[in-house]
Amino acid sequence: MCGIVGIASHESVAAELYDSLIHLQHRGQDAAGMVTCDTRFYPKHGLGLVREIFSPENILPLKGNMGIAHTRYPTAGGYSEADIQPLWLGSPRGIALAHNGNLVNYPALAEDIRYRQHRHLNSSLDSEALLLMLADNLATGSYADNNEEAFFEQLCLAIKNIFDRVEGSYSVVSMVIGKGLVAFRDPHGIRPLVWGERQNKNGTSDYIFASETTPFYALGFEPRGDLQAGEVAYVNQAGKLFRRVIETREFRPCVFEYVYFARPDATLDGVSVYRARLRMGQNLARAWKKTYPDVVPDVVIPAPFTANTAALSFAHELGVRYSEGLYKNPFIGRTFIMPNQKARSQSVRYKLTPQRTEIENKKVLVVDDSIVRGTTSREIIKMIREFGAKEISLVSTCPPIKNPCFYGIDIPSRRELIAAQDTLEQIRDFIGVDYLLYQSQDDLVEAVTRRGEHHIERPCMACMDGKYICGNIDEAKMKQLEDERGKVRG
């Protein structure tokens, strides 16, 4: 899971790309980069947070009215500067690309590139395979060719070739020097990609494509909706927008966007993340009353910040006081997207401080967005007990996670997933709570699809139900992919 953004404007875009990355920082804290262009590319990449990488001095030289940017949360590839996006190459044409998602069949694609095409891969990123495939299919034609309709046809054929060969999830922003800005989304729409428009006084428009709508308001863009599954968008240098859906399959956007990843003020596939989380808390509270009718907490506390919205509606439905009984230091990163478990566990006490007045001698119910490995939840419960809670319950807005994700979220192998190994009672004992409840799969689906926007019948929930939408992932394939992931992680 990463954050991507592309902007085509009537003036320099580097500063707005930077602002967009700040608004997408929650989607990845490992590295970031941007590439702008006029008649050449101007790249800047670095490891760490956006504010640590970019400064006024190194943004100023990034010229051009078109650019793309990326903030990285690694699920594929290594941790070196060679593995930072956007990627670019000078020939043919000059193409840059940033990708959010994960290619299930990358090993086969990489083998074809190396041993059949006899080409060198400069990184360990699956995104490089997308870049090379796009470049190969756009190799014909001339910079001087001003037939934009013909180029868009060629572009659609190039991306159709990617759809035919690539298995997995991919939302992409790209640039072609001398042509324009390109964006496309995989035929299942697994990873999000939204777009917006900003009208200029002279009647022209600027365009933005991003993982979330979160940068739009600050930059003055009006949300225009989502790129549909299998859709291609192209903005030429004159600012004309071309769009076409070239292939659609079963629409299955990732449910974990609504549970955890997206910012609550985002709207994805027509669904307000905030409203979806309110409904998650409401549905979970109703299930709690049925499961534990005689267990009434004194206070409902979220595991901040992702669970705050669901905890608010959970408390309201139960008629119990809501309290921010865990103070979160906003300057510590998100533990789920940290690169290893040691870093995750260590950071819990760094970033969370229990509020004794809200906890001591009380029956505390903690609402968390999900339980993946169980170690973070265990640490939180231990801290609350240390501050004198007399009874602790834990509820998860997400159903038990029993399978790894191969579509761009760092949900690890089944060996590391507590719900894949233990019973509900064993999980409760490990975490150290008196009562434990997970959201049901049906209630989660209902929370996301209640209003029926964009005809989301059932999001991708492979990590919960084992139904992988693409990549032909059966038991043997899953074990192979888990082993390959283990090798990459060393």
N, C-alpha and C positions, 0 to 999 in steps of 0.2 A: 504494500500500500504506500503510495507516494502522493505528492501534490504536484500537479502540472498546470501551466498557464501559458497561453499564447495571445498576443495582442497585435493587432494591425491598426495603426493610428495615423493621423495626419501630422503628428509631430513625434519627437523622440520618445521611445517607450521604455528606456532602461529604468528610470525612476519608478514608473508604474509597475514594471515587472518586479522590482524590489518590494514595493508596497504589497503587491499580490502575494509574494512569497511570505511576507510577514503574516498575512491573513491565512495562509495555508501551512504555517509552521507546525501546527498540531499534527499534520499528516506525515511528518518525517523530520527527525532532528539529527540525522547522521551526517548529512552533507547537502549541499545545494549548489546550483549553478544557473547561469543564464547565457544565452547567445542572442545577440542582435545582429542585424545586417542592413547594409545598403547595397553596395556592389561587392562586398566581402563580408565575412563573418567576424564578429567581435565577441570572443568568449571570456567568461570569468567563472571559475569553479573553486570550490574549497570544501574542506571537512569541517563539520561543526554546525552551529546555528547560523541562521541567515545574517543576524547582526554581527556575528563574529567574522563572517566572510567578506561582506560588502561594506564599503565606506564611500563617502562622496568622492574621494580621490580615485577609487578604482571603478566607480560607476560612470563617471564623467566621460571616459574614453569609449564607452560602449555606444557607438553611434547607430543611427538607423531608426526608421519609423515602424519597424516590425521586429518582433522578438519572441522567444519562448524561454521558459524557465522551469525549474524542477527542484523540489525539495525531497530528499531521499529517506526512505525507511526501507532498509535492505531485506529483501526476501530471496534475492538471487544475486550471485556475484560476490565479489570480495569487498574489502573495506579500504582500498587504496584510492588515490586521486585518479587513477585510470578508470575507476568504476563510478565516476560521477557523471550525471547527465546535466544538460543535453549533450548528446553525441553529435558529431558532424564529420563530413568528409567533403573534400574539394572537387572530386570527380566521380561520376559524371554530374554535371550541372552545378553542384554545390548544394548539399542537403543537410539540414540539421534536424534532430528528432529528440523528443522527450516522451517517455512512456510510463504509464501507471498500469500495473498488472503483472502477470506472470505467464510465461509460455510453457505449457506442460511438455510439449515436444521439442524444447530447445536443444537437448542433446543430439537429437536426430538432425535438426536444422544445422547445428554447428558442425556435425560430422560431414554433412553435405557441402557446407561452405569450405571446410578445410581440405577434405580428401577428394571431392569430385570437382569443385570449382578451383581448388588450389589457391585459396585466398587466406590471408592472415587475419585473425581476430585480435583486435587491439585491447580488448577488455574481457572480463568474465561475465559481462552483462548480457542477458537474453535480448535486451533492447537493441543490441548491435545487429542481431539477425534481422530485426524489423527494418533497421536503417539500410542495410545492404540489399534486402529484398526490394524495398521501395526505390532505391537508387537504380538497381538493375532494370527495373521495369519502367523507369523514366529516362533511360539512357539515350533514347532516340529523341530527335527534335532539336530545335535551335533556340538559343536565347532570343534571337531576333524574331522568332515566330510570334506574331501578335494575335494569332487566332486563339482567343481565350476559351471559346467553346471546344475547340479541338484539344487544347491542353487539358481541360477538365475531363473530356472523354478519356484521354490517355491516363489521367490520374485515377479515374474510377476503375479502369481496367487493371491498373497497377495494384490498387487496394483490393480489388476482387481476387487477384492472384494471392494476396496475403491471406484473405479470408479462406481461400481454398486450401492453403498449405499449413496455416498456423492453428494450433490447438491451444486454447487457454483464454486468458482475459487480457484485454489491451484497450486502453483509451490513449490516444496519441495526439500530440500537437507537433507540427513539423513546419519547416520553411524550405522553400526552393528559391535560391538566388535568381533574381531576374523575373520571378513569377509571382510568388505570394505565400500566404499563410495557409496551412492545411490542418484539418482536424478530422479524426475519424474514431469510431467506436466499434468494438467487436460485435458480431451478429447476435450474441446473446445479451449484450448490454450489461455485462457483469460489473464492470467498473464504471463509475459515474463520469459524465462529461456534459457540462452545461455551457450555455453561451448567452452573451448579452450584447447590447447595442447602445452606442452613445451618438446622438445626432449632433452635428456641427452646424454653426450658423450659416455656412455656405451650402447647406443641403446635403453634404456628404455624411457618411457614418463611419465611426470607429467600431471595431469588433473585438470581443474578448471570448476566449474559450478556456474553461478551467474545470478543475475537479469538483469545485463547489461554488456556490453563489456568494460565498463570504467576502470576496474582494469587491464585489460589484458596487455596493452602495458608496463605499469610500471613494471609489474612482469615478463615480457618476454614470455607471452603466446601468441600463434597464434590463432586468432579466427577460430573456425571450424564450426560455424553456430549456429542454435537454436535446442534445443530439440523440436521435433514436438509435436503437440497436442496428448496427450495420449501415449507419449513415456516414457520408462524407461531406465535409464543408470546405470550401475554398474561397479565400478572399484575395483577389488580385491586387496589383500595385495601385490600381485606380480606385480601390475601395469597393469594388463590386463583389457581392456575395453569391456564390453558387452552392446549392445543396442538393443532395440526392441520397435516398435510401437505396443501396445497391444489393443488399441481401439481408433477410431477416430470418431468424430461427426463434425458438422458444425464448421469450423475454424473461430473463432471470437475474435481475440486479441483486447485488450482494446485500444480505440482510444485516451484516455486521456494520455496514455504514450507518444504519439507523440506531443500532444498539450502542456502538462505541465510537466509531472513527470520525464521523462528520461532526462539525460544530453544530450546536443546537439551532443556530439561526440560519442554517442552510436549508435549501429546498432542493431535493433530488428526485427526479422522475415525478415531479408534481406533488411530492409528499413532503410536508413540513417535518423536519427531523424533530423539532420541539414537540409538535402535536403527537407524533408517533411515540415519543418517549413518555408523554403524559398518558397516552393510552396503554403503554406497557405497564406503567405503575398502577393504573386503574384495574387492568385485568389481573395483575398479580395480587392486588389487595383482595379482590373478589375471591380468587383461589385460596388466599390465606384464610379468609373467613370460613370457607367450606372445609379446609383441611384442619385448621386449628381454631375452632369456634370459641374455645374457652381461654385462648392465649391472647391477651391484650397488652401490648407494650405500653410503657409510659411515654416513650419518645421514639420517633423515627429519625434515623440519621443516615444521610447518604455517604457513600465512599466517594469523596469529591474528585473531580467535578462532573464527570460524565453521568453519574447516577443522580445528580441533584434534581433534575426535572422529574424523573420517574418517582423519586422519593417524595417529592412534593404532592403528586397526585395519589400516591399510595397512602400517605398520612391523611390526606383529605377524605379518601374513601373509607378509611378506618375510623375517622373522627378522633385522631390522635395528634398530639403536638409534633410538628416538624421542627427539627433543630439541626443546625450545622455544628454538630458536636465534634467534628474532626476539622481542624483548621489546616488548610493546605497552603504551603509555601508556593506561590505561583512561579517562582524562579527555578524550581526543580522540574526536570522533564517528565514525560509520561512514562511510567514504569513498564507498561506493556510493550512499548516499542524500543526499549533499551536492548542492547545487543546480546546480553546473556543474563542468566538467572541470578548470578552473584550481584550484578549491578542493580537488578530489579529489587532484590531483597534488601540490599543496603540502603537504597534510596527511599524505601517506605517510611522509615523513621526520620529520614532527613526532611521529607516533604510533608508529613502528617504529624500534627500535634493534637492529642485529645483534649477536649475542654472538660475539666473535672466537674464543673457545676452542672453540665448537661448529662453527665454519665454516672456519677457516684450515687450508689444506692438506688439505681433505677433499672427497670426492665427495658433494655435497649434493643431495638430492631434496626439492623443495618441493611440498607439497600445498596447492592452493587450491580454494575452493569453486566458482569459475567464472572465466571470462575473457570479459569483455563488450567493453570498448573496447580492452583490451590495454595501455593506458598505465600503469595501476597495477601490473600484473604486470611490465612492463618496468622500472619504477622499483625494485621489490623485488629483481629479479634483479641490477640494476646495483649496489644496495647490498651484496648478498651477494658479488659479485665484488670489490668494493672492500675487503672484509674477508678476501680471500685464498682463496676456494674454488677448487679446481683443476678441478672439473667440476660443472656445475649441470644438473639435470633439473627439469622442471615437469610436474605432472599436475593435471588439473582433474576434480573430482567431477561436474561438469556437462558434458554434451555441448556441441558448438559451438553458440553462440547466433547465429542467422542472420536472425531476424525480430524486429520490434518487438513489444512487448506493448501491447495495448489494453485490458487487463483490470485495470490498477491497479498495475503495476510499471514503474519508470522504465527500461525497456530501450528505447533510443532508435531512431531511424530506421536503416534498413539502411546508410546512408552512414557511420554512426558505429560499426557493429558489425564488428569485425575479421574474424570468421569469415564474414561475408557478402561480404567483399571479397577476402580473401587465401586462398591455399592453406595447407596445414599447414606446408609448408617455409617459406613467406613469414612466417607467424605466428611460427614458431620463430626465424627470423632477426631479426624485429622485436623480439621479447621478449629475445632474446640468450641462449638456453639451448642446451645441447648436445643434449638430448633432450626431446621434448614428447609428451604423451599425454592425450587426452580420454577421459572415460567414454563408453561407447556408450549410445545411447538405450535399448536393451533392458536393459542392466545397471542403468541408473538406475530404470527402471520396476520391475524385479525387486527392487531395494533397498527401494523404497517399498511394494510390494504383496506382499512375500514371505509375509506371514501372512494376507493376504486380508481384512483388516478392512474392514467397511463396503462390501465388494464394489467396491473401487476396482480396476477392470480396467486402466484407463490414465488417469493424471492429465492435466490440461491441460498440453501441452508445445508450444503454438503457437510460442513463441519459438525452439524448436529444430526442430520438424518442419513448421511452417507450417500446421497443421491447426487453424484457429480454430473453436471450438465454437459461437459465436453471433455475430450481427452481420452475417452474409452478407459476410464479408471475403474478397473475391477480390483479384486484382492491382490492378485499378482502384480499388477501395475502399481498399486499403492505401495506395496513393499519395495518395489524397485525405486520409486520416487523418494520414499523415505530414506532409503540407503544412499541415494545420490545426494540428498540434502545433507545427510550426516557427514559425507565426505567433504562437501563444500565447507561445512562448519568446522571441520578438523576434529 
